[in-house]
Amino acid sequence: MQHIVVVGGGYAGFYAAWGLEKRLRRGEARVTVIDPRPYMTYQPFLPEVASGSVEARHATVPLRRTRVVAGAVTRIDHAARRVTVAPRDGRPFDLDYDVVVVTAGAVTRTLPIPGLVDTAIGLKQVEEAVAVRDHVLTAFDRAAVLPPGPDRRRLLTFTFVGGGFSGVEAFGETLSLATSLLASYPELGPDDLAFHLVEARDRILPEVTDGPGAWVVRHLRGRGARVHLGAQLRSAEGGHVVLSTGEEFDSGLVVWTAGNAANPVVSRHTDLPVTERGLVRVRADLRVVDADGAVVPDAWAAGDDAAVPDLAGAPGALTVPNAQHAVRQGRLLAANLVAALRGRRLRDYLHHSLGVVATLGRHQGVFQYRRLVLTGLPAWLAHRGYHVLAVPTWERKLRVLLVWLGAALGGRDIGSLGAVVDPRRAFVTGGDVPSATRPVDASAAPRGADRATIAAA
């Protein structure tokens, strides 16, 4: 029985493993998925997780439909048919395979900008989206007890760097959340809020044409946002944002969504053939090939880390790294791999775009399919309709629909769970409240009987 190892449990990996489990006969092959997280993250829902419109758990789909190894693949040695796995606990170990499926997915691309790594947060994982939401809610609580001034202004200044779909959707959803919060905070007004969207190019949303992109900029500015086009982030040290245009301001939150990079295990730690951009070379049927076009036996790849020819585009074009392609490539990979095991004909990957759609906050969105453009409520409904159909499993579809129904009937949930980032604080401090003159360090606080002394004091 052959052992198929799937490296990465994102879109392509999830659907490849799911398809293999459905298609393989009993005893024909066994499938193992290797990923640090035991779930697939449905990334199109992350902006709505950041605004509280979708529950964090509902943006994930467990991988436990097949065997899962919780760990990060640090090397793929295809010549030896072996991957090296680094688990969170314990020492790295080698895992042998007969067939490898590379669907490691892209990672957030960072740049050597002073203060970026120390200050900013990304938006590729569900925990990052939750942190953005809790930061916004906590910032309102803290700002409401402060007098007008630089401290309040800093808390209520939010900066998003990157004008692609991820950045614009998260920006619009978070702006919608913050604007709706003002009704619950009479101490604060619209003038206290400052939302900055920074994009290095002279336009946002490169996936749509100029007209819809310009409409989104006008729409966001009409809601009070500041959209900086042709601007680059020069520094974010200590939360002080400096732009290439000369503008400077303090920001309580910096979210970085300025592009993706190839996963290091694919670009630097494998003997599989890769392109200059660090993507695995593949044919249209998703088999890995070398620079001369010869098939590498027992190796497949799909998704953001694969250079998949776009047969629906211009000659020589590659498919863009998005969910539409990753999902369909994962499904085709499973079908082709099983066909290869049984000596049957393989199919090439061909997909014509279904259009692009983005949410800009509650009841606002933009949709384009060729020359058809929708904005506002129709586009927002199209966004929700498409993604509730696209998210895997009927159980997840139902849960998301119920959350949306609850929000429509009862309003937005504005409960913050920001304290979960330090859940032991109350326990180790015995309920003592830190002050500016007597701060409490939870990591150094006494335990046991000494806690009672702190509480009594």
C-alpha beads as a LAMMPS data file, in Angstrom:
LAMMPS data file: protein, C-alpha beads

457 atoms
456 bonds

1 atom types
1 bond types

-500.0 500.0 xlo xhi
-500.0 500.0 ylo yhi
-500.0 500.0 zlo zhi

Masses

1 110.0

Atoms # bond

1 1 1 0.000 0.000 0.000
2 1 1 1.497 3.302 -1.086
3 1 1 1.967 6.140 1.380
4 1 1 0.884 9.570 0.103
5 1 1 2.165 12.529 2.125
6 1 1 0.417 15.889 1.708
7 1 1 2.674 18.761 2.805
8 1 1 0.363 21.520 4.026
9 1 1 -3.307 21.555 4.974
10 1 1 -4.465 24.778 3.341
11 1 1 -7.007 25.025 0.520
12 1 1 -5.172 22.855 -1.986
13 1 1 -3.939 20.384 0.623
14 1 1 -7.323 20.043 2.297
15 1 1 -9.196 19.397 -0.938
16 1 1 -6.468 17.093 -2.249
17 1 1 -6.540 14.971 0.910
18 1 1 -10.343 15.070 1.054
19 1 1 -10.585 13.994 -2.584
20 1 1 -8.057 11.200 -2.107
21 1 1 -9.942 9.793 0.866
22 1 1 -13.131 9.734 -1.205
23 1 1 -11.587 8.181 -4.311
24 1 1 -9.080 5.639 -2.993
25 1 1 -10.185 2.066 -2.535
26 1 1 -9.618 0.323 0.772
27 1 1 -5.982 -0.799 0.937
28 1 1 -4.998 1.087 -2.238
29 1 1 -3.042 3.844 -0.456
30 1 1 -2.924 5.700 2.833
31 1 1 -2.845 9.482 3.150
32 1 1 -1.038 11.607 5.732
33 1 1 -1.413 15.388 5.981
34 1 1 1.396 17.303 7.682
35 1 1 0.601 20.782 8.976
36 1 1 1.372 22.711 12.191
37 1 1 -2.355 23.398 12.592
38 1 1 -4.925 20.596 12.738
39 1 1 -7.379 22.598 10.620
40 1 1 -7.752 24.370 7.312
41 1 1 -8.301 28.117 7.587
42 1 1 -10.944 29.509 5.244
43 1 1 -9.083 32.762 4.657
44 1 1 -11.869 34.702 2.855
45 1 1 -13.676 34.770 6.208
46 1 1 -10.750 36.324 8.113
47 1 1 -11.839 39.946 7.455
48 1 1 -15.267 39.089 8.879
49 1 1 -13.636 37.338 11.842
50 1 1 -11.740 40.593 12.426
51 1 1 -15.041 42.482 12.525
52 1 1 -16.939 39.857 14.521
53 1 1 -19.310 38.951 11.677
54 1 1 -18.025 35.351 11.619
55 1 1 -17.003 33.293 14.643
56 1 1 -13.328 32.357 14.618
57 1 1 -13.953 28.605 14.858
58 1 1 -16.346 28.743 11.925
59 1 1 -13.535 30.013 9.685
60 1 1 -11.680 26.752 10.249
61 1 1 -12.372 23.203 9.072
62 1 1 -10.746 20.305 10.981
63 1 1 -8.295 18.159 9.014
64 1 1 -9.071 15.038 11.022
65 1 1 -10.899 13.412 8.147
66 1 1 -7.570 11.741 7.457
67 1 1 -4.364 11.033 9.353
68 1 1 -2.752 14.301 10.471
69 1 1 0.775 14.870 11.742
70 1 1 0.901 18.140 13.692
71 1 1 4.210 19.672 12.753
72 1 1 6.062 21.777 10.222
73 1 1 7.875 20.178 7.312
74 1 1 11.392 21.615 7.332
75 1 1 12.793 19.659 4.380
76 1 1 11.564 17.598 1.443
77 1 1 14.185 15.125 0.216
78 1 1 12.467 13.613 -2.781
79 1 1 15.504 11.622 -3.892
80 1 1 15.194 9.651 -0.645
81 1 1 11.362 9.892 -0.588
82 1 1 11.501 11.475 2.864
83 1 1 10.313 14.613 4.648
84 1 1 11.683 16.048 7.890
85 1 1 9.006 17.100 10.383
86 1 1 9.506 19.486 13.292
87 1 1 6.681 18.976 15.837
88 1 1 5.871 21.566 18.439
89 1 1 6.958 19.131 21.152
90 1 1 9.798 16.682 20.825
91 1 1 12.615 16.387 18.361
92 1 1 12.382 16.572 14.563
93 1 1 11.903 13.245 12.827
94 1 1 11.880 11.833 9.302
95 1 1 8.782 10.437 7.622
96 1 1 9.090 8.230 4.547
97 1 1 6.645 8.352 1.659
98 1 1 6.000 6.907 -1.759
99 1 1 4.220 9.927 -3.256
100 1 1 4.489 13.561 -2.139
101 1 1 1.887 16.276 -2.671
102 1 1 3.315 19.770 -2.077
103 1 1 0.597 22.208 -0.997
104 1 1 2.524 24.105 1.677
105 1 1 0.891 27.444 0.876
106 1 1 2.341 30.926 0.887
107 1 1 3.554 32.860 3.913
108 1 1 3.311 36.553 4.734
109 1 1 6.053 38.512 2.991
110 1 1 7.781 41.022 5.247
111 1 1 10.304 43.714 4.353
112 1 1 13.252 45.114 6.336
113 1 1 11.273 48.084 7.610
114 1 1 12.288 49.399 11.053
115 1 1 9.779 48.328 13.688
116 1 1 7.635 46.237 11.329
117 1 1 8.254 42.813 12.874
118 1 1 8.084 44.196 16.429
119 1 1 4.897 46.227 15.906
120 1 1 2.716 44.876 13.111
121 1 1 0.436 41.863 12.850
122 1 1 -0.400 39.844 9.741
123 1 1 -3.752 38.518 8.568
124 1 1 -3.256 34.997 7.223
125 1 1 -4.273 32.996 10.301
126 1 1 -7.443 32.996 12.342
127 1 1 -5.652 33.962 15.553
128 1 1 -4.406 37.133 13.842
129 1 1 -7.939 38.091 12.810
130 1 1 -9.196 37.501 16.363
131 1 1 -6.369 39.654 17.731
132 1 1 -7.295 42.507 15.370
133 1 1 -10.923 42.423 16.503
134 1 1 -10.076 42.274 20.198
135 1 1 -7.546 45.073 19.785
136 1 1 -10.174 47.366 18.261
137 1 1 -12.721 46.579 20.993
138 1 1 -10.177 46.969 23.787
139 1 1 -8.918 50.236 22.293
140 1 1 -12.417 51.708 22.528
141 1 1 -12.709 50.696 26.191
142 1 1 -9.353 52.266 27.016
143 1 1 -9.917 55.419 24.969
144 1 1 -13.354 56.081 26.463
145 1 1 -11.853 56.858 29.893
146 1 1 -9.142 59.151 28.532
147 1 1 -9.478 62.874 27.871
148 1 1 -9.060 64.094 24.282
149 1 1 -5.385 64.154 23.412
150 1 1 -2.506 62.178 21.916
151 1 1 -3.078 59.042 24.025
152 1 1 -6.709 58.719 22.946
153 1 1 -5.824 59.556 19.350
154 1 1 -3.137 56.873 19.258
155 1 1 -5.457 54.186 20.639
156 1 1 -8.081 54.919 17.986
157 1 1 -5.699 55.101 15.024
158 1 1 -5.600 51.936 12.918
159 1 1 -3.251 51.414 9.966
160 1 1 -3.495 48.726 7.275
161 1 1 -0.590 48.320 4.859
162 1 1 -1.437 46.660 1.552
163 1 1 -4.222 47.426 -0.913
164 1 1 -4.904 43.925 -2.228
165 1 1 -8.084 42.020 -1.488
166 1 1 -7.008 40.886 1.984
167 1 1 -5.998 44.369 3.096
168 1 1 -8.992 46.191 1.634
169 1 1 -11.525 43.676 2.957
170 1 1 -10.018 43.695 6.450
171 1 1 -9.808 47.492 6.352
172 1 1 -13.430 47.910 5.284
173 1 1 -14.752 45.355 7.777
174 1 1 -12.773 46.814 10.687
175 1 1 -13.821 50.344 9.727
176 1 1 -17.442 49.154 9.788
177 1 1 -16.932 47.615 13.235
178 1 1 -15.331 50.754 14.658
179 1 1 -17.989 53.048 13.208
180 1 1 -20.780 50.952 14.704
181 1 1 -19.071 50.982 18.109
182 1 1 -19.445 54.761 18.383
183 1 1 -23.147 54.338 19.258
184 1 1 -22.096 52.428 22.407
185 1 1 -19.454 54.969 23.458
186 1 1 -21.010 58.421 23.948
187 1 1 -17.622 59.694 25.148
188 1 1 -16.197 59.221 21.648
189 1 1 -17.077 60.697 18.286
190 1 1 -16.229 60.160 14.606
191 1 1 -13.425 62.702 14.823
192 1 1 -11.629 60.479 17.341
193 1 1 -11.282 57.672 14.777
194 1 1 -8.461 57.523 12.240
195 1 1 -8.245 54.686 9.707
196 1 1 -5.277 54.661 7.311
197 1 1 -4.925 52.371 4.273
198 1 1 -1.416 52.498 2.781
199 1 1 -0.737 51.189 -0.734
200 1 1 2.547 51.520 -2.643
201 1 1 0.857 51.548 -6.052
202 1 1 -1.355 54.311 -7.389
203 1 1 -4.465 52.117 -7.108
204 1 1 -5.925 49.372 -4.943
205 1 1 -7.458 46.002 -5.777
206 1 1 -5.356 45.096 -8.842
207 1 1 -7.708 42.147 -9.512
208 1 1 -10.464 44.536 -10.680
209 1 1 -10.387 47.137 -13.437
210 1 1 -9.688 50.826 -12.850
211 1 1 -13.330 51.894 -12.502
212 1 1 -14.339 49.624 -9.593
213 1 1 -10.969 50.200 -7.913
214 1 1 -11.470 53.978 -8.031
215 1 1 -15.031 53.568 -6.717
216 1 1 -13.725 51.645 -3.679
217 1 1 -11.266 54.454 -2.890
218 1 1 -14.026 57.068 -3.103
219 1 1 -16.318 54.902 -1.019
220 1 1 -13.788 54.379 1.767
221 1 1 -12.863 58.061 1.837
222 1 1 -16.552 58.927 2.006
223 1 1 -16.743 56.839 5.195
224 1 1 -13.970 58.921 6.755
225 1 1 -10.996 56.686 5.942
226 1 1 -7.639 57.991 4.773
227 1 1 -6.376 56.119 1.705
228 1 1 -2.701 56.754 0.940
229 1 1 -1.911 55.779 -2.666
230 1 1 1.650 55.734 -3.974
231 1 1 2.880 55.579 -0.375
232 1 1 5.262 53.122 1.255
233 1 1 5.761 52.349 4.921
234 1 1 9.223 53.580 5.937
235 1 1 9.100 52.914 9.654
236 1 1 6.753 51.642 12.355
237 1 1 9.048 51.794 15.375
238 1 1 7.113 52.038 18.602
239 1 1 3.875 52.380 16.658
240 1 1 5.022 55.652 15.067
241 1 1 4.183 55.305 11.378
242 1 1 6.341 57.099 8.832
243 1 1 5.311 57.061 5.169
244 1 1 7.377 57.738 2.062
245 1 1 5.132 60.746 1.367
246 1 1 6.451 62.434 4.517
247 1 1 3.323 61.858 6.579
248 1 1 3.810 60.682 10.161
249 1 1 1.359 59.627 12.875
250 1 1 1.102 57.356 15.904
251 1 1 -0.953 54.215 15.422
252 1 1 -2.234 51.811 18.042
253 1 1 -2.556 49.003 15.475
254 1 1 -0.555 48.215 12.329
255 1 1 -1.838 45.364 10.131
256 1 1 0.506 44.141 7.372
257 1 1 -1.131 42.565 4.309
258 1 1 1.394 43.656 1.674
259 1 1 1.887 40.469 -0.266
260 1 1 2.864 36.829 0.042
261 1 1 6.099 34.889 -0.282
262 1 1 6.808 31.283 -1.162
263 1 1 6.971 28.896 1.770
264 1 1 10.654 28.478 2.781
265 1 1 10.449 24.677 2.686
266 1 1 9.555 24.935 -0.995
267 1 1 11.799 27.796 -2.025
268 1 1 14.929 26.767 -0.092
269 1 1 14.655 23.331 1.539
270 1 1 13.813 20.799 -1.144
271 1 1 15.472 19.055 -4.057
272 1 1 12.309 19.377 -6.150
273 1 1 12.720 21.722 -9.148
274 1 1 11.578 25.276 -8.415
275 1 1 11.332 28.483 -10.429
276 1 1 13.287 31.680 -9.802
277 1 1 10.400 32.820 -7.577
278 1 1 10.690 29.689 -5.451
279 1 1 7.593 27.940 -6.825
280 1 1 7.479 24.226 -7.640
281 1 1 7.534 23.611 -11.391
282 1 1 4.460 21.680 -12.524
283 1 1 2.674 20.685 -15.704
284 1 1 -0.940 21.575 -16.322
285 1 1 -1.885 18.158 -14.918
286 1 1 -0.147 19.172 -11.626
287 1 1 2.718 16.693 -11.861
288 1 1 6.096 18.164 -10.910
289 1 1 8.517 18.622 -13.831
290 1 1 12.155 19.646 -14.116
291 1 1 13.493 22.619 -16.073
292 1 1 13.426 20.562 -19.290
293 1 1 9.788 19.556 -18.813
294 1 1 10.496 15.950 -17.806
295 1 1 8.102 14.560 -15.205
296 1 1 9.537 13.985 -11.723
297 1 1 8.081 10.633 -10.620
298 1 1 5.779 10.520 -7.577
299 1 1 5.709 14.290 -7.026
300 1 1 2.696 16.599 -7.321
301 1 1 2.051 20.207 -6.357
302 1 1 -0.805 22.734 -6.354
303 1 1 -1.886 25.983 -4.775
304 1 1 0.080 29.117 -3.952
305 1 1 3.480 27.368 -4.027
306 1 1 3.036 25.809 -7.462
307 1 1 3.778 27.427 -10.832
308 1 1 0.633 26.100 -12.525
309 1 1 0.202 27.057 -16.201
310 1 1 -2.927 29.138 -16.775
311 1 1 -4.461 27.539 -19.858
312 1 1 -7.305 30.070 -19.754
313 1 1 -4.909 33.021 -19.890
314 1 1 -2.176 34.312 -22.155
315 1 1 0.519 31.874 -23.345
316 1 1 3.098 31.341 -20.615
317 1 1 0.878 32.805 -17.872
318 1 1 0.568 31.169 -14.469
319 1 1 -2.550 30.918 -12.334
320 1 1 -2.774 33.632 -9.703
321 1 1 -2.537 32.544 -6.057
322 1 1 -6.131 32.719 -4.854
323 1 1 -8.761 30.461 -3.326
324 1 1 -10.611 29.861 -6.612
325 1 1 -7.583 28.167 -8.125
326 1 1 -6.307 26.431 -4.975
327 1 1 -9.617 24.675 -4.295
328 1 1 -10.032 23.461 -7.855
329 1 1 -6.390 22.471 -8.198
330 1 1 -6.637 20.409 -5.015
331 1 1 -9.670 18.570 -6.350
332 1 1 -8.069 17.902 -9.732
333 1 1 -4.824 16.784 -8.116
334 1 1 -6.681 14.134 -6.134
335 1 1 -8.470 12.891 -9.253
336 1 1 -5.279 12.839 -11.325
337 1 1 -3.214 11.133 -8.629
338 1 1 -5.749 8.333 -8.298
339 1 1 -5.933 8.079 -12.084
340 1 1 -2.143 7.772 -12.220
341 1 1 -2.190 4.986 -9.614
342 1 1 -4.681 3.089 -11.783
343 1 1 -2.967 3.771 -15.094
344 1 1 -5.677 6.065 -16.428
345 1 1 -5.518 9.311 -18.403
346 1 1 -4.849 12.574 -16.571
347 1 1 -6.668 15.858 -17.126
348 1 1 -5.088 19.310 -17.428
349 1 1 -6.111 22.110 -15.101
350 1 1 -8.322 24.676 -16.833
351 1 1 -10.447 27.174 -14.972
352 1 1 -12.103 30.355 -16.198
353 1 1 -12.462 32.995 -13.495
354 1 1 -15.853 33.312 -11.838
355 1 1 -15.171 36.973 -11.151
356 1 1 -13.922 38.710 -8.027
357 1 1 -15.903 39.884 -5.031
358 1 1 -14.913 41.733 -1.872
359 1 1 -16.678 42.844 1.271
360 1 1 -16.131 46.415 2.457
361 1 1 -18.068 46.129 5.684
362 1 1 -21.670 45.534 6.562
363 1 1 -23.947 45.948 3.516
364 1 1 -21.051 47.218 1.378
365 1 1 -18.999 45.408 -1.242
366 1 1 -17.717 45.309 -4.806
367 1 1 -18.131 42.555 -7.417
368 1 1 -16.834 42.276 -10.987
369 1 1 -17.311 39.571 -13.595
370 1 1 -15.893 40.705 -16.918
371 1 1 -17.824 43.920 -17.667
372 1 1 -20.482 43.361 -15.021
373 1 1 -19.816 45.450 -11.911
374 1 1 -21.912 45.506 -8.742
375 1 1 -21.309 47.749 -5.739
376 1 1 -22.916 48.297 -2.368
377 1 1 -25.573 45.921 -1.014
378 1 1 -25.880 43.649 -4.119
379 1 1 -22.134 43.025 -4.122
380 1 1 -22.133 42.389 -0.360
381 1 1 -24.920 39.825 -0.770
382 1 1 -23.020 38.212 -3.648
383 1 1 -19.932 37.983 -1.406
384 1 1 -21.828 36.261 1.377
385 1 1 -23.714 33.981 -0.971
386 1 1 -20.588 32.830 -2.765
387 1 1 -18.535 32.153 0.344
388 1 1 -21.235 30.368 2.300
389 1 1 -21.477 27.996 -0.650
390 1 1 -17.700 27.707 -0.969
391 1 1 -16.793 27.019 2.664
392 1 1 -16.366 23.235 3.100
393 1 1 -18.906 20.993 4.862
394 1 1 -22.603 21.600 5.423
395 1 1 -21.986 21.860 9.152
396 1 1 -19.775 24.942 8.653
397 1 1 -22.208 26.491 6.175
398 1 1 -25.039 26.159 8.690
399 1 1 -23.009 27.601 11.555
400 1 1 -21.972 30.636 9.520
401 1 1 -25.555 31.236 8.354
402 1 1 -26.817 31.068 11.941
403 1 1 -24.242 33.643 13.087
404 1 1 -25.219 35.972 10.244
405 1 1 -28.905 35.509 11.103
406 1 1 -28.216 36.287 14.748
407 1 1 -26.363 39.469 13.790
408 1 1 -29.200 40.542 11.512
409 1 1 -31.746 40.087 14.315
410 1 1 -29.732 41.075 17.369
411 1 1 -27.040 43.383 16.063
412 1 1 -23.273 43.092 16.097
413 1 1 -21.578 41.235 18.960
414 1 1 -19.172 43.706 20.608
415 1 1 -17.899 41.473 23.394
416 1 1 -14.113 41.501 23.641
417 1 1 -12.020 38.572 24.793
418 1 1 -8.704 40.383 24.646
419 1 1 -7.732 38.945 28.032
420 1 1 -7.302 35.488 26.480
421 1 1 -3.808 36.485 25.394
422 1 1 -2.845 36.438 29.091
423 1 1 -5.336 34.004 30.678
424 1 1 -3.273 33.325 33.818
425 1 1 -2.930 36.964 34.833
426 1 1 -5.903 37.045 37.208
427 1 1 -4.840 33.761 38.782
428 1 1 -1.203 34.630 39.439
429 1 1 -1.953 38.179 40.650
430 1 1 -4.831 37.170 42.909
431 1 1 -7.085 39.818 41.386
432 1 1 -4.677 42.668 42.083
433 1 1 -5.192 45.523 39.631
434 1 1 -1.949 47.040 38.304
435 1 1 -1.614 50.783 38.330
436 1 1 0.729 53.262 36.741
437 1 1 2.638 53.584 40.016
438 1 1 2.613 49.894 40.957
439 1 1 2.534 47.676 37.860
440 1 1 2.158 43.942 38.256
441 1 1 4.187 41.510 36.149
442 1 1 2.100 38.342 35.871
443 1 1 5.074 36.268 34.797
444 1 1 6.982 37.220 37.944
445 1 1 4.065 37.272 40.398
446 1 1 4.245 34.996 43.455
447 1 1 2.173 31.844 43.653
448 1 1 0.397 29.887 46.359
449 1 1 0.152 31.611 49.745
450 1 1 1.890 34.717 48.449
451 1 1 -1.111 35.342 46.176
452 1 1 -3.297 35.827 49.211
453 1 1 -0.858 38.449 50.463
454 1 1 -1.125 40.350 47.187
455 1 1 -4.921 40.186 47.263
456 1 1 -5.071 41.386 50.847
457 1 1 -2.735 44.266 50.076

Bonds

1 1 1 2
2 1 2 3
3 1 3 4
4 1 4 5
5 1 5 6
6 1 6 7
7 1 7 8
8 1 8 9
9 1 9 10
10 1 10 11
11 1 11 12
12 1 12 13
13 1 13 14
14 1 14 15
15 1 15 16
16 1 16 17
17 1 17 18
18 1 18 19
19 1 19 20
20 1 20 21
21 1 21 22
22 1 22 23
23 1 23 24
24 1 24 25
25 1 25 26
26 1 26 27
27 1 27 28
28 1 28 29
29 1 29 30
30 1 30 31
31 1 31 32
32 1 32 33
33 1 33 34
34 1 34 35
35 1 35 36
36 1 36 37
37 1 37 38
38 1 38 39
39 1 39 40
40 1 40 41
41 1 41 42
42 1 42 43
43 1 43 44
44 1 44 45
45 1 45 46
46 1 46 47
47 1 47 48
48 1 48 49
49 1 49 50
50 1 50 51
51 1 51 52
52 1 52 53
53 1 53 54
54 1 54 55
55 1 55 56
56 1 56 57
57 1 57 58
58 1 58 59
59 1 59 60
60 1 60 61
61 1 61 62
62 1 62 63
63 1 63 64
64 1 64 65
65 1 65 66
66 1 66 67
67 1 67 68
68 1 68 69
69 1 69 70
70 1 70 71
71 1 71 72
72 1 72 73
73 1 73 74
74 1 74 75
75 1 75 76
76 1 76 77
77 1 77 78
78 1 78 79
79 1 79 80
80 1 80 81
81 1 81 82
82 1 82 83
83 1 83 84
84 1 84 85
85 1 85 86
86 1 86 87
87 1 87 88
88 1 88 89
89 1 89 90
90 1 90 91
91 1 91 92
92 1 92 93
93 1 93 94
94 1 94 95
95 1 95 96
96 1 96 97
97 1 97 98
98 1 98 99
99 1 99 100
100 1 100 101
101 1 101 102
102 1 102 103
103 1 103 104
104 1 104 105
105 1 105 106
106 1 106 107
107 1 107 108
108 1 108 109
109 1 109 110
110 1 110 111
111 1 111 112
112 1 112 113
113 1 113 114
114 1 114 115
115 1 115 116
116 1 116 117
117 1 117 118
118 1 118 119
119 1 119 120
120 1 120 121
121 1 121 122
122 1 122 123
123 1 123 124
124 1 124 125
125 1 125 126
126 1 126 127
127 1 127 128
128 1 128 129
129 1 129 130
130 1 130 131
131 1 131 132
132 1 132 133
133 1 133 134
134 1 134 135
135 1 135 136
136 1 136 137
137 1 137 138
138 1 138 139
139 1 139 140
140 1 140 141
141 1 141 142
142 1 142 143
143 1 143 144
144 1 144 145
145 1 145 146
146 1 146 147
147 1 147 148
148 1 148 149
149 1 149 150
150 1 150 151
151 1 151 152
152 1 152 153
153 1 153 154
154 1 154 155
155 1 155 156
156 1 156 157
157 1 157 158
158 1 158 159
159 1 159 160
160 1 160 161
161 1 161 162
162 1 162 163
163 1 163 164
164 1 164 165
165 1 165 166
166 1 166 167
167 1 167 168
168 1 168 169
169 1 169 170
170 1 170 171
171 1 171 172
172 1 172 173
173 1 173 174
174 1 174 175
175 1 175 176
176 1 176 177
177 1 177 178
178 1 178 179
179 1 179 180
180 1 180 181
181 1 181 182
182 1 182 183
183 1 183 184
184 1 184 185
185 1 185 186
186 1 186 187
187 1 187 188
188 1 188 189
189 1 189 190
190 1 190 191
191 1 191 192
192 1 192 193
193 1 193 194
194 1 194 195
195 1 195 196
196 1 196 197
197 1 197 198
198 1 198 199
199 1 199 200
200 1 200 201
201 1 201 202
202 1 202 203
203 1 203 204
204 1 204 205
205 1 205 206
206 1 206 207
207 1 207 208
208 1 208 209
209 1 209 210
210 1 210 211
211 1 211 212
212 1 212 213
213 1 213 214
214 1 214 215
215 1 215 216
216 1 216 217
217 1 217 218
218 1 218 219
219 1 219 220
220 1 220 221
221 1 221 222
222 1 222 223
223 1 223 224
224 1 224 225
225 1 225 226
226 1 226 227
227 1 227 228
228 1 228 229
229 1 229 230
230 1 230 231
231 1 231 232
232 1 232 233
233 1 233 234
234 1 234 235
235 1 235 236
236 1 236 237
237 1 237 238
238 1 238 239
239 1 239 240
240 1 240 241
241 1 241 242
242 1 242 243
243 1 243 244
244 1 244 245
245 1 245 246
246 1 246 247
247 1 247 248
248 1 248 249
249 1 249 250
250 1 250 251
251 1 251 252
252 1 252 253
253 1 253 254
254 1 254 255
255 1 255 256
256 1 256 257
257 1 257 258
258 1 258 259
259 1 259 260
260 1 260 261
261 1 261 262
262 1 262 263
263 1 263 264
264 1 264 265
265 1 265 266
266 1 266 267
267 1 267 268
268 1 268 269
269 1 269 270
270 1 270 271
271 1 271 272
272 1 272 273
273 1 273 274
274 1 274 275
275 1 275 276
276 1 276 277
277 1 277 278
278 1 278 279
279 1 279 280
280 1 280 281
281 1 281 282
282 1 282 283
283 1 283 284
284 1 284 285
285 1 285 286
286 1 286 287
287 1 287 288
288 1 288 289
289 1 289 290
290 1 290 291
291 1 291 292
292 1 292 293
293 1 293 294
294 1 294 295
295 1 295 296
296 1 296 297
297 1 297 298
298 1 298 299
299 1 299 300
300 1 300 301
301 1 301 302
302 1 302 303
303 1 303 304
304 1 304 305
305 1 305 306
306 1 306 307
307 1 307 308
308 1 308 309
309 1 309 310
310 1 310 311
311 1 311 312
312 1 312 313
313 1 313 314
314 1 314 315
315 1 315 316
316 1 316 317
317 1 317 318
318 1 318 319
319 1 319 320
320 1 320 321
321 1 321 322
322 1 322 323
323 1 323 324
324 1 324 325
325 1 325 326
326 1 326 327
327 1 327 328
328 1 328 329
329 1 329 330
330 1 330 331
331 1 331 332
332 1 332 333
333 1 333 334
334 1 334 335
335 1 335 336
336 1 336 337
337 1 337 338
338 1 338 339
339 1 339 340
340 1 340 341
341 1 341 342
342 1 342 343
343 1 343 344
344 1 344 345
345 1 345 346
346 1 346 347
347 1 347 348
348 1 348 349
349 1 349 350
350 1 350 351
351 1 351 352
352 1 352 353
353 1 353 354
354 1 354 355
355 1 355 356
356 1 356 357
357 1 357 358
358 1 358 359
359 1 359 360
360 1 360 361
361 1 361 362
362 1 362 363
363 1 363 364
364 1 364 365
365 1 365 366
366 1 366 367
367 1 367 368
368 1 368 369
369 1 369 370
370 1 370 371
371 1 371 372
372 1 372 373
373 1 373 374
374 1 374 375
375 1 375 376
376 1 376 377
377 1 377 378
378 1 378 379
379 1 379 380
380 1 380 381
381 1 381 382
382 1 382 383
383 1 383 384
384 1 384 385
385 1 385 386
386 1 386 387
387 1 387 388
388 1 388 389
389 1 389 390
390 1 390 391
391 1 391 392
392 1 392 393
393 1 393 394
394 1 394 395
395 1 395 396
396 1 396 397
397 1 397 398
398 1 398 399
399 1 399 400
400 1 400 401
401 1 401 402
402 1 402 403
403 1 403 404
404 1 404 405
405 1 405 406
406 1 406 407
407 1 407 408
408 1 408 409
409 1 409 410
410 1 410 411
411 1 411 412
412 1 412 413
413 1 413 414
414 1 414 415
415 1 415 416
416 1 416 417
417 1 417 418
418 1 418 419
419 1 419 420
420 1 420 421
421 1 421 422
422 1 422 423
423 1 423 424
424 1 424 425
425 1 425 426
426 1 426 427
427 1 427 428
428 1 428 429
429 1 429 430
430 1 430 431
431 1 431 432
432 1 432 433
433 1 433 434
434 1 434 435
435 1 435 436
436 1 436 437
437 1 437 438
438 1 438 439
439 1 439 440
440 1 440 441
441 1 441 442
442 1 442 443
443 1 443 444
444 1 444 445
445 1 445 446
446 1 446 447
447 1 447 448
448 1 448 449
449 1 449 450
450 1 450 451
451 1 451 452
452 1 452 453
453 1 453 454
454 1 454 455
455 1 455 456
456 1 456 457
